[in-house]
């Protein structure tokens, strides 16, 4: 049991990736006794976006969902268990972002890159190539598939308390 005037938010996370959020319906969750509110990007005072390691990141997804586990909103309830149950009742309608690429080659062909592109370069590359005795050219392909899309996602704690 939480102390009076202390509420427990639980995040509503996306189970999908590369989609556009079309609608969010929290009415079933909000009808539960003890559920206080459902927060989305619209409820963030000021800016929902911030600069994080040089990249713009949203607190709550506004339109595009780019990864599994991206935060769509947060249910605020009188206790954590109730908030968890209520979050399961929030429904999100999505639309696919097209086209979908399954290989690195497809993404390169369609010039589909995460921005900003990062280029690590030190010194004068052209000059270095001119001075080189040997130059190897070709394509490197890695044939293993990484199943876990976000390796660090399980290390990041997501715990909040609202007063």
WOPE-V744471 format. One record per residue. N is the residue number from 1. RES is the residue in three letters. BURIAL is + if it has 9 or more other ideal C-beta (glycine too) atoms within 8 Angstrom, else -. Layout:
BEGIN
((N,RES,BURIAL) (N,RES,BURIAL))
END
This chain:
BEGIN
((1,UNK,-) (2,UNK,-) (3,UNK,-) (4,UNK,-) (5,UNK,-) (6,UNK,+) (7,UNK,+) (8,UNK,+) (9,UNK,+) (10,UNK,+) (11,UNK,+) (12,UNK,+) (13,UNK,+) (14,UNK,+) (15,UNK,-) (16,UNK,-) (17,UNK,+) (18,UNK,-) (19,UNK,+) (20,UNK,+) (21,UNK,+) (22,UNK,-) (23,UNK,-) (24,UNK,+) (25,UNK,+) (26,UNK,+) (27,UNK,-) (28,UNK,+) (29,UNK,+) (30,UNK,+) (31,UNK,-) (32,UNK,+) (33,UNK,-) (34,UNK,-) (35,UNK,+) (36,UNK,-) (37,UNK,-) (38,UNK,+) (39,UNK,+) (40,UNK,+) (41,UNK,+) (42,UNK,-) (43,UNK,-) (44,UNK,+) (45,UNK,-) (46,UNK,-) (47,UNK,-) (48,UNK,-) (49,UNK,-) (50,UNK,-) (51,UNK,-) (52,UNK,-) (53,UNK,-) (54,UNK,-) (55,UNK,-) (56,UNK,-) (57,UNK,-) (58,UNK,+) (59,UNK,+) (60,UNK,+) (61,UNK,+) (62,UNK,-) (63,UNK,-) (64,UNK,+) (65,UNK,+) (66,UNK,-) (67,UNK,+) (68,UNK,+) (69,UNK,-) (70,UNK,+) (71,UNK,+) (72,UNK,+) (73,UNK,+) (74,UNK,+) (75,UNK,+) (76,UNK,+) (77,UNK,+) (78,UNK,+) (79,UNK,+) (80,UNK,-) (81,UNK,-) (82,UNK,+) (83,UNK,+) (84,UNK,+) (85,UNK,+) (86,UNK,+) (87,UNK,+) (88,UNK,-) (89,UNK,+) (90,UNK,+) (91,UNK,-) (92,UNK,+) (93,UNK,+) (94,UNK,+) (95,UNK,-) (96,UNK,-) (97,UNK,-) (98,UNK,-) (99,UNK,-) (100,UNK,-) (101,UNK,-) (102,UNK,-) (103,UNK,-) (104,UNK,-) (105,UNK,-) (106,UNK,+) (107,UNK,+) (108,UNK,-) (109,UNK,-) (110,UNK,-) (111,UNK,-) (112,UNK,-) (113,UNK,-) (114,UNK,-) (115,UNK,-) (116,UNK,-) (117,UNK,-) (118,UNK,-) (119,UNK,-) (120,UNK,-) (121,UNK,-) (122,UNK,-) (123,UNK,-) (124,UNK,-) (125,UNK,-) (126,UNK,-) (127,UNK,-) (128,UNK,+) (129,UNK,-) (130,UNK,-) (131,UNK,-) (132,UNK,-) (133,UNK,-) (134,UNK,-) (135,UNK,-) (136,UNK,-) (137,UNK,-) (138,UNK,-) (139,UNK,-) (140,UNK,-) (141,UNK,-) (142,UNK,-) (143,UNK,-) (144,UNK,-) (145,UNK,-) (146,UNK,-) (147,UNK,-) (148,UNK,-) (149,UNK,-) (150,UNK,-) (151,UNK,-) (152,UNK,-) (153,UNK,-) (154,UNK,-) (155,UNK,-) (156,UNK,-) (157,UNK,-) (158,UNK,-) (159,UNK,-) (160,UNK,-) (161,UNK,-) (162,UNK,-) (163,UNK,-))
END
